Amino acid sequence: MNPEVEKNLKALEAQINELNDLIREVSDDVRKAGFSQYPIFVAHQEVSSVGDCILDRTEFDFPYSLNATTLERFIELGLLSEDRKVAFLQTWGDPAQQLCLFWVNGEFTRFIFKPFRS
C-alpha cells in the first residue's frame, strides 16, 4: 500500500476508535427505526452527497467527515451492484456487531469492516 494511503488509514482508524460509541449509536438507531438493517458510514474529506452528515471534520478537528447511509442506497446509486449483495453481506457479518465503512481517500476507495468495541 502507498505510504500516504497507509498514513491516512491509520488516522481514520484512530478516529473510528475514538468515535466508536457515536457510530454504534447511529447504527443501532438506523436499524431500530426500520430505515435499514444495513447502515453504512462514509468517511470522506471532500464534499460527499452520499448519506447524511453525522460529523463534520472541520467542526471537530478530525481528519474525516462521516456520513450515514444504507446498503439499499448504495445499490440504488450503483455504488454496489445487486448481484454482489449476498457476498457483501457475508463479508460484513452482523451489522449489530460490526460497522461498515466506505472510505473515500482521493481516488482511493475501500470498504472497511470493523467490529464495534463493547
Sequence and secondary structure as in RCSB ss.txt:
>XXXX:A:sequence
MNPEVEKNLKALEAQINELNDLIREVSDDVRKAGFSQYPIFVAHQEVSSVGDCILDRTEFDFPYSLNATTLERFI
ELGLLSEDRKVAFLQTWGDPAQQLCLFWVNGEFTRFIFKPFRS
>XXXX:A:secstr
  HHHHHHHHHHHHHHHHTHHHHHHHHHHHHHTTS S EEEEEESS   SSEEEE HHHHT S EEEEEEHHHHH
HTTSS GGGHHHHHHHH  TTTEEEEEEEETTEEEEEEEE   
